[in-house]
Amino acid sequence: MAAKPTRILLGRIAGAHGIRGEVLIKTFTAAPETIGAYGPLSDESGTRTYSIEHARATAKGVVARMRGIADRTGAEALKGIALYIERARLPAAAEGEFYHADLIGLQAVDGGGKPVGEIVAVQNFGAGDLLEIRLAGSSRTELVSFTDQTVPEVDIAAGRVVVILPSEPEPDT
Amino acid sequence: MARSVWKGPFVDGYLLKKAEKSRASGRNEIIKIWSRRSTILPQFVGLTFGVYNGQKFVPVNVSEDMIGHKFGEFSPTRTFHSHSGDKRAVRAKPAAA
C-alpha cells in the first residue's frame, strides 16, 4: 500500500476576479464555499500559506478574498496555485462516514484475507457511494456498493477493507 | 412530450422475472441488466441491480426515492474523476425490502 498523503488538495486558483484583488478558485470540497473553513491553506511546496478572508460560491466557482491581496495584479500572480491543508485538520468523520482521502489507497481483501485489489476512487452516481477497486494483477476496475453488507469492515489504521463481492444469480435453465 | 399515463411505466419484461427470482432466493446478489430504459418500480426497492454502462455493471441499490426514474440515470456512461477534497462517503445500511 502506498503511504497515505498527509496533505489534501482542496482547490486551485483559476485566476483573478474583478479589480479588487479577489480570486476565482476551482474547489474540490463537498460544499464549495467551505474551502476556507479549515484554516490557512498552503501551496504545493508547503512554504507559503494563504488565508481566505471571505468566499462566496458563484456559477464559475468560488470567488474569494485572500489576506494581503488588495489589487488585481496581486490576484493574477496567484493563478495556478494549488491549495492544500493538512489531513489532521479535517474534523473527525461521523459514525459510518469516511473521508474519500482515507479510503483511497486501502487494500481490499475478501472474507478470508485474500487480496482483491486496491481502492482507487469513491464514486456516487445517485444510488449510494461506490468503491472503485482496481483488481489485483489487473488494470481492470470493479465498482462495489459501499454498504454494511458488501463492505463489513473498514480498518483505516491497518490500511485494509474487507469486501464481500455479491454473487450473481444462477442463469435460467 | 411526456409519456401517456394510460400506458403505464415502461419496464422490460425480463426484469420483473429476474427481480422476482432474486427476491425469492433471498441472497445478496447483483441482478445484471442491460435495460437502462426501464423504469424503476416499487417492487424493485431493496434489490441491487448491476446496470450496464457499456463497459461494466454499475451497482445500483434501489431505494424508494428512485421509483419512477430510469435505471440508466444511475449508471453514467462517462465518468468524471475529481480530487477527493473533504468529501465523505457514508457506509449505507442495506435498503429494507
Chai-1 contact restraints between the chains, C-beta under 6 A:
chainA,res_idxA,chainB,res_idxB,connection_type,confidence,min_distance_angstrom,max_distance_angstrom,comment,restraint_id
A,L9,B,H83,contact,1.0,0.0,6.0,A-B,restraint_1
A,L10,B,G85,contact,1.0,0.0,6.0,A-B,restraint_2
A,F28,B,S82,contact,1.0,0.0,6.0,A-B,restraint_3
A,F28,B,H83,contact,1.0,0.0,6.0,A-B,restraint_4
A,F28,B,G85,contact,1.0,0.0,6.0,A-B,restraint_5
A,T29,B,G85,contact,1.0,0.0,6.0,A-B,restraint_6
A,T29,B,D86,contact,1.0,0.0,6.0,A-B,restraint_7
A,A30,B,D86,contact,1.0,0.0,6.0,A-B,restraint_8
A,A30,B,K87,contact,1.0,0.0,6.0,A-B,restraint_9
A,L90,B,D86,contact,1.0,0.0,6.0,A-B,restraint_10
A,A93,B,R88,contact,1.0,0.0,6.0,A-B,restraint_11
A,G96,B,V90,contact,1.0,0.0,6.0,A-B,restraint_12
A,G96,B,R91,contact,1.0,0.0,6.0,A-B,restraint_13
A,E97,B,R88,contact,1.0,0.0,6.0,A-B,restraint_14
A,E97,B,V90,contact,1.0,0.0,6.0,A-B,restraint_15
A,F98,B,A89,contact,1.0,0.0,6.0,A-B,restraint_16
A,Y99,B,R88,contact,1.0,0.0,6.0,A-B,restraint_17
A,H100,B,S84,contact,1.0,0.0,6.0,A-B,restraint_18
A,H100,B,K87,contact,1.0,0.0,6.0,A-B,restraint_19
A,H100,B,A89,contact,1.0,0.0,6.0,A-B,restraint_20
A,A101,B,S84,contact,1.0,0.0,6.0,A-B,restraint_21
A,V122,B,A89,contact,1.0,0.0,6.0,A-B,restraint_22
A,F125,B,F74,contact,1.0,0.0,6.0,A-B,restraint_23
A,F125,B,P76,contact,1.0,0.0,6.0,A-B,restraint_24
A,G126,B,F74,contact,1.0,0.0,6.0,A-B,restraint_25
A,A127,B,V60,contact,1.0,0.0,6.0,A-B,restraint_26
A,A127,B,N61,contact,1.0,0.0,6.0,A-B,restraint_27
A,A127,B,F74,contact,1.0,0.0,6.0,A-B,restraint_28
A,G128,B,N61,contact,1.0,0.0,6.0,A-B,restraint_29
A,G128,B,A92,contact,1.0,0.0,6.0,A-B,restraint_30
A,D129,B,A89,contact,1.0,0.0,6.0,A-B,restraint_31
A,L143,B,V58,contact,1.0,0.0,6.0,A-B,restraint_32
A,L143,B,P59,contact,1.0,0.0,6.0,A-B,restraint_33
A,S145,B,P59,contact,1.0,0.0,6.0,A-B,restraint_34
A,S145,B,N61,contact,1.0,0.0,6.0,A-B,restraint_35
A,F146,B,A89,contact,1.0,0.0,6.0,A-B,restraint_36
A,F146,B,R91,contact,1.0,0.0,6.0,A-B,restraint_37
A,T147,B,A92,contact,1.0,0.0,6.0,A-B,restraint_38
A,T147,B,P94,contact,1.0,0.0,6.0,A-B,restraint_39
A,D148,B,K93,contact,1.0,0.0,6.0,A-B,restraint_40
A,Q149,B,N28,contact,1.0,0.0,6.0,A-B,restraint_41
A,Q149,B,P94,contact,1.0,0.0,6.0,A-B,restraint_42
A,P166,B,N28,contact,1.0,0.0,6.0,A-B,restraint_43
A,P166,B,E29,contact,1.0,0.0,6.0,A-B,restraint_44
A,P166,B,I30,contact,1.0,0.0,6.0,A-B,restraint_45
A,S167,B,E29,contact,1.0,0.0,6.0,A-B,restraint_46
A,P169,B,S22,contact,1.0,0.0,6.0,A-B,restraint_47
A,P169,B,E29,contact,1.0,0.0,6.0,A-B,restraint_48
